[in-house]
Amino acid sequence: MHREVLVGEPVNTLVRVTASGVLLPTSFVWRDHTRYVANIGRQWEEQVQGRRVHCSLIQAVDNNTFELHWDPANNQWTLQRAWLHDQVA
């Protein structure tokens, strides 16, 4: 069973850039743990405080799911939400 956690914390994120210039997260550090991306699911854009933010729903190798947002204006990645196994903090 997974539980949803609202996070809203900046995270250091490593990305791969595709030939067309799309940034795909490959790993990120959250609460002193490196989370490696196994799969990238839905991607979309949102307007946040007048800026366009790129959003990615990803599944980590530990089967937890995360929603990452990238604000290109500030080059800042944020972990917005997480769906965690009960034993993960």
LUMTOR-894545 format. One record per residue: residue number from 0; residue in one letter; y, z, x of N, C-alpha, C, CB in turn. Coordinates in nm, 4 decimals. Glycine has a CB too. Layout:
<lumlums>
LUMLUM|NUM|A|Y|Z|X|Y|Z|X|Y|Z|X|Y|Z|X
...
</lumlums>
This chain:
<lumlums>
LUMLUM|0|M|-0.1182|0.0000|0.0841|0.0000|0.0000|0.0000|0.1244|0.0000|0.0885|-0.0001|0.1219|-0.0956
LUMLUM|1|H|0.2243|-0.0772|0.0475|0.3503|-0.0856|0.1213|0.4596|-0.0143|0.0436|0.3896|-0.2329|0.1475
LUMLUM|2|R|0.5549|0.0385|0.1161|0.6733|0.0970|0.0524|0.7965|0.0247|0.1035|0.6834|0.2504|0.0806
LUMLUM|3|E|0.8911|0.0008|0.0128|1.0144|-0.0682|0.0505|1.1142|0.0322|0.1046|1.0744|-0.1447|-0.0697
LUMLUM|4|V|1.1782|-0.0041|0.2158|1.2792|0.0799|0.2795|1.4055|-0.0038|0.2950|1.2296|0.1351|0.4185
LUMLUM|5|L|1.5182|0.0451|0.2442|1.6476|-0.0199|0.2670|1.6989|0.0287|0.4007|1.7505|0.0109|0.1517
LUMLUM|6|V|1.7298|-0.0641|0.4913|1.7605|-0.0256|0.6290|1.9074|-0.0491|0.6629|1.6720|-0.1027|0.7262
LUMLUM|7|G|1.9503|-0.1760|0.6718|2.0890|-0.2073|0.7044|2.1315|-0.1688|0.8450|2.1777|-0.1403|0.6080
LUMLUM|8|E|2.0402|-0.1823|0.9431|2.0692|-0.1443|1.0814|2.0718|-0.2672|1.1714|1.9653|-0.0432|1.1327
LUMLUM|9|P|2.1657|-0.2724|1.2683|2.1644|-0.3805|1.3663|2.0375|-0.3721|1.4518|2.2910|-0.3747|1.4557
LUMLUM|10|V|1.9832|-0.4876|1.4895|1.8642|-0.4908|1.5748|1.8824|-0.5972|1.6828|1.7359|-0.5189|1.4907
LUMLUM|11|N|1.8267|-0.5702|1.7997|1.8217|-0.6705|1.9067|1.7074|-0.7642|1.8740|1.8031|-0.6046|2.0493
LUMLUM|12|T|1.7363|-0.8933|1.8716|1.6391|-0.9922|1.8258|1.6269|-1.1055|1.9271|1.6791|-1.0478|1.6878
LUMLUM|13|L|1.5044|-1.1428|1.9586|1.4778|-1.2618|2.0394|1.4467|-1.3752|1.9438|1.3597|-1.2386|2.1409
LUMLUM|14|V|1.4980|-1.4938|1.9768|1.4796|-1.6086|1.8881|1.4323|-1.7302|1.9663|1.6099|-1.6409|1.8142
LUMLUM|15|R|1.3740|-1.8227|1.8924|1.3400|-1.9551|1.9434|1.4324|-2.0515|1.8707|1.1859|-1.9912|1.9213
LUMLUM|16|V|1.4873|-2.1465|1.9428|1.5763|-2.2461|1.8832|1.4983|-2.3758|1.8697|1.7063|-2.2667|1.9692
LUMLUM|17|T|1.4902|-2.4291|1.7475|1.4190|-2.5548|1.7247|1.5034|-2.6722|1.7743|1.3848|-2.5721|1.5744
LUMLUM|18|A|1.4433|-2.7885|1.7808|1.5144|-2.9098|1.8237|1.6333|-2.9407|1.7333|1.4189|-3.0292|1.8256
LUMLUM|19|S|1.6243|-2.9000|1.6061|1.7345|-2.9238|1.5127|1.8378|-2.8110|1.5136|1.6799|-2.9416|1.3723
LUMLUM|20|G|1.8196|-2.7110|1.6017|1.9182|-2.6045|1.6152|1.8960|-2.4830|1.5271|2.0505|-2.6585|1.5870
LUMLUM|21|V|1.7837|-2.4765|1.4578|1.7534|-2.3619|1.3719|1.7029|-2.2467|1.4584|1.6481|-2.3997|1.2631
LUMLUM|22|L|1.7564|-2.1255|1.4338|1.7118|-2.0067|1.5058|1.5963|-1.9416|1.4305|1.8285|-1.9063|1.5244
LUMLUM|23|L|1.4854|-1.9201|1.5001|1.3691|-1.8553|1.4417|1.3402|-1.7279|1.5193|1.2461|-1.9499|1.4421
LUMLUM|24|P|1.3460|-1.6116|1.4537|1.3183|-1.4869|1.5247|1.1732|-1.4827|1.5724|1.3481|-1.3659|1.4345
LUMLUM|25|T|1.1542|-1.4340|1.6960|1.0198|-1.4181|1.7511|0.9823|-1.2711|1.7682|1.0094|-1.4899|1.8849
LUMLUM|26|S|1.0824|-1.1851|1.7870|1.0598|-1.0406|1.7937|1.1941|-0.9695|1.7782|0.9901|-1.0001|1.9284
LUMLUM|27|F|1.1864|-0.8412|1.7441|1.3068|-0.7597|1.7363|1.2702|-0.6145|1.7638|1.3754|-0.7742|1.5977
LUMLUM|28|V|1.3694|-0.5373|1.8063|1.3478|-0.3959|1.8368|1.4121|-0.3137|1.7266|1.4062|-0.3574|1.9772
LUMLUM|29|W|1.3306|-0.2294|1.6633|1.3791|-0.1407|1.5575|1.3204|-0.0022|1.5797|1.3414|-0.1951|1.4159
LUMLUM|30|R|1.4078|0.0952|1.5914|1.3683|0.2349|1.6122|1.2710|0.2488|1.7289|1.3051|0.2916|1.4849
LUMLUM|31|D|1.3123|0.1887|1.8405|1.2398|0.1977|1.9682|1.1021|0.1325|1.9665|1.2246|0.3413|2.0068
LUMLUM|32|H|1.0743|0.0460|1.8698|0.9482|-0.0279|1.8656|0.9794|-0.1777|1.8606|0.8613|0.0155|1.7425
LUMLUM|33|T|0.9128|-0.2530|1.9462|0.9259|-0.3984|1.9400|0.8327|-0.4499|1.8315|0.8935|-0.4649|2.0781
LUMLUM|34|R|0.8889|-0.5261|1.7396|0.8127|-0.5855|1.6290|0.8001|-0.7350|1.6587|0.8828|-0.5598|1.4881
LUMLUM|35|Y|0.6775|-0.7827|1.6730|0.6531|-0.9237|1.7029|0.6279|-0.9997|1.5733|0.5331|-0.9397|1.7999
LUMLUM|36|V|0.6916|-1.1152|1.5606|0.6833|-1.1954|1.4388|0.5534|-1.2761|1.4398|0.8067|-1.2895|1.4257
LUMLUM|37|A|0.4748|-1.2603|1.3331|0.3522|-1.3388|1.3159|0.3804|-1.4623|1.2309|0.2410|-1.2530|1.2509
LUMLUM|38|N|0.4580|-1.4457|1.1234|0.4880|-1.5552|1.0307|0.6302|-1.5437|0.9796|0.3895|-1.5556|0.9129
LUMLUM|39|I|0.6933|-1.6580|0.9631|0.8251|-1.6627|0.9005|0.8063|-1.7229|0.7626|0.9283|-1.7456|0.9863
LUMLUM|40|G|0.8504|-1.6491|0.6630|0.8381|-1.6958|0.5252|0.9664|-1.7618|0.4783|0.8020|-1.5803|0.4328
LUMLUM|41|R|1.0103|-1.7206|0.3636|1.1284|-1.7799|0.3014|1.2515|-1.7579|0.3875|1.1508|-1.7216|0.1620
LUMLUM|42|Q|1.3375|-1.8606|0.3937|1.4665|-1.8511|0.4616|1.5734|-1.8996|0.3654|1.4680|-1.9342|0.5946
LUMLUM|43|W|1.6895|-1.8336|0.3670|1.7985|-1.8672|0.2763|1.9299|-1.8226|0.3368|1.7776|-1.8025|0.1379
LUMLUM|44|E|2.0393|-1.8584|0.2711|2.1724|-1.8162|0.3150|2.2391|-1.7376|0.2026|2.2597|-1.9389|0.3563
LUMLUM|45|E|2.3204|-1.6412|0.2419|2.3981|-1.5600|0.1486|2.5419|-1.5525|0.1965|2.3378|-1.4181|0.1343
LUMLUM|46|Q|2.6335|-1.5293|0.1053|2.7729|-1.5004|0.1391|2.7888|-1.3485|0.1416|2.8730|-1.5671|0.0364
LUMLUM|47|V|2.8321|-1.2956|0.2543|2.8538|-1.1518|0.2702|2.9947|-1.1326|0.3242|2.7466|-1.0866|0.3657
LUMLUM|48|Q|3.0798|-1.0700|0.2468|3.2189|-1.0456|0.2850|3.2860|-1.1743|0.3335|3.2260|-0.9379|0.3942
LUMLUM|49|G|3.2623|-1.2834|0.2601|3.3262|-1.4105|0.2916|3.2648|-1.4885|0.4058|3.4659|-1.3868|0.3223
LUMLUM|50|R|3.1550|-1.4388|0.4631|3.0885|-1.5080|0.5732|2.9496|-1.5526|0.5298|3.0798|-1.4174|0.6979
LUMLUM|51|R|2.9053|-1.6639|0.5843|2.7700|-1.7132|0.5570|2.6726|-1.6427|0.6502|2.7614|-1.8683|0.5747
LUMLUM|52|V|2.5700|-1.5814|0.5928|2.4678|-1.5086|0.6676|2.3339|-1.5775|0.6450|2.4617|-1.3581|0.6245
LUMLUM|53|H|2.2601|-1.5996|0.7522|2.1276|-1.6613|0.7456|2.0220|-1.5509|0.7336|2.1009|-1.7509|0.8715
LUMLUM|54|C|1.9327|-1.5629|0.6381|1.8338|-1.4597|0.6086|1.6929|-1.5142|0.6294|1.8507|-1.4079|0.4645
LUMLUM|55|S|1.6047|-1.4286|0.6800|1.4640|-1.4664|0.7020|1.3746|-1.3523|0.6577|1.4373|-1.5018|0.8517
LUMLUM|56|L|1.2723|-1.3876|0.5838|1.1686|-1.2924|0.5468|1.0533|-1.3156|0.6432|1.1236|-1.3089|0.3955
LUMLUM|57|I|1.0176|-1.2139|0.7200|0.9153|-1.2327|0.8224|0.8043|-1.1295|0.8062|0.9769|-1.2233|0.9630
LUMLUM|58|Q|0.6879|-1.1672|0.8551|0.5758|-1.0742|0.8618|0.5470|-1.0490|1.0084|0.4492|-1.1298|0.7871
LUMLUM|59|A|0.5386|-0.9225|1.0452|0.5101|-0.8860|1.1840|0.3592|-0.8857|1.2064|0.5711|-0.7471|1.2188
LUMLUM|60|V|0.3186|-0.8816|1.3334|0.1766|-0.8819|1.3660|0.1052|-0.7586|1.3108|0.1579|-0.8896|1.5165
LUMLUM|61|D|0.1790|-0.6511|1.2812|0.1184|-0.5303|1.2239|0.1094|-0.5371|1.0712|0.1985|-0.4071|1.2652
LUMLUM|62|N|0.1365|-0.6548|1.0125|0.1316|-0.6807|0.8681|0.2420|-0.6129|0.7878|-0.0002|-0.6368|0.8147
LUMLUM|63|N|0.3430|-0.5586|0.8538|0.4611|-0.5116|0.7835|0.5532|-0.6309|0.7614|0.5334|-0.3980|0.8628
LUMLUM|64|T|0.6332|-0.6259|0.6564|0.7234|-0.7353|0.6218|0.8671|-0.6879|0.6379|0.6976|-0.7856|0.4768
LUMLUM|65|F|0.9531|-0.7767|0.6901|1.0920|-0.7417|0.7185|1.1850|-0.8525|0.6718|1.1118|-0.7151|0.8684
LUMLUM|66|E|1.3048|-0.8122|0.6303|1.4103|-0.9074|0.5964|1.5199|-0.8963|0.7013|1.4671|-0.8813|0.4528
LUMLUM|67|L|1.5336|-1.0016|0.7825|1.6345|-1.0058|0.8886|1.7502|-1.0946|0.8453|1.5733|-1.0570|1.0217
LUMLUM|68|H|1.8717|-1.0508|0.8782|1.9919|-1.1307|0.8521|2.0609|-1.1584|0.9847|2.0887|-1.0576|0.7530
LUMLUM|69|W|2.1077|-1.2821|1.0005|2.1853|-1.3191|1.1188|2.3229|-1.3644|1.0740|2.1142|-1.4307|1.2009
LUMLUM|70|D|2.4259|-1.2992|1.1285|2.5653|-1.3350|1.1028|2.6139|-1.4147|1.2236|2.6553|-1.2069|1.0775
LUMLUM|71|P|2.6215|-1.5488|1.2120|2.6616|-1.6289|1.3277|2.8050|-1.6044|1.3725|2.6441|-1.7738|1.2965
LUMLUM|72|A|2.8927|-1.5607|1.2823|3.0318|-1.5347|1.3200|3.0403|-1.4220|1.4226|3.1155|-1.4997|1.1960
LUMLUM|73|N|2.9512|-1.3237|1.4115|2.9489|-1.2099|1.5037|2.8285|-1.2133|1.5968|2.9490|-1.0800|1.4258
LUMLUM|74|N|2.7422|-1.3148|1.5805|2.6155|-1.3233|1.6527|2.5420|-1.1900|1.6460|2.6391|-1.3643|1.7995
LUMLUM|75|Q|2.5296|-1.1372|1.5244|2.4660|-1.0064|1.5025|2.3477|-1.0196|1.4081|2.5675|-0.9050|1.4460
LUMLUM|76|W|2.2341|-0.9651|1.4490|2.1158|-0.9567|1.3644|2.1099|-0.8187|1.3025|1.9868|-0.9868|1.4448
LUMLUM|77|T|2.0716|-0.8146|1.1753|2.0594|-0.6887|1.1024|1.9262|-0.6860|1.0296|2.1767|-0.6701|1.0028
LUMLUM|78|L|1.8588|-0.5735|1.0377|1.7391|-0.5529|0.9574|1.7858|-0.4948|0.8244|1.6348|-0.4580|1.0298
LUMLUM|79|Q|1.7738|-0.5732|0.7174|1.8214|-0.5304|0.5859|1.7195|-0.4453|0.5125|1.8566|-0.6505|0.5019
LUMLUM|80|R|1.5957|-0.4941|0.5055|1.4908|-0.4222|0.4325|1.3590|-0.4343|0.5072|1.4764|-0.4767|0.2881
LUMLUM|81|A|1.2715|-0.3401|0.4786|1.1372|-0.3434|0.5361|1.0375|-0.3000|0.4291|1.1273|-0.2517|0.6623
LUMLUM|82|W|0.9208|-0.3626|0.4319|0.8098|-0.3217|0.3468|0.7019|-0.2733|0.4420|0.7585|-0.4397|0.2527
LUMLUM|83|L|0.6816|-0.1407|0.4459|0.6006|-0.0782|0.5493|0.4730|-0.0190|0.4928|0.6799|0.0289|0.6201
LUMLUM|84|H|0.3679|-0.0225|0.5764|0.2460|0.0526|0.5441|0.2834|0.1996|0.5385|0.1315|0.0270|0.6497
LUMLUM|85|D|0.2138|0.2760|0.4598|0.2458|0.4182|0.4444|0.2458|0.4953|0.5755|0.1484|0.4816|0.3505
LUMLUM|86|Q|0.1599|0.4576|0.6707|0.1511|0.5320|0.7956|0.2601|0.4957|0.8963|0.0170|0.5094|0.8575
LUMLUM|87|V|0.3425|0.3925|0.8687|0.4466|0.3486|0.9621|0.5782|0.4137|0.9257|0.4607|0.1947|0.9616
LUMLUM|88|A|0.6493|0.4644|1.0272|0.7804|0.5265|1.0015|0.8920|0.4348|1.0406|0.7941|0.6579|1.0763
</lumlums>
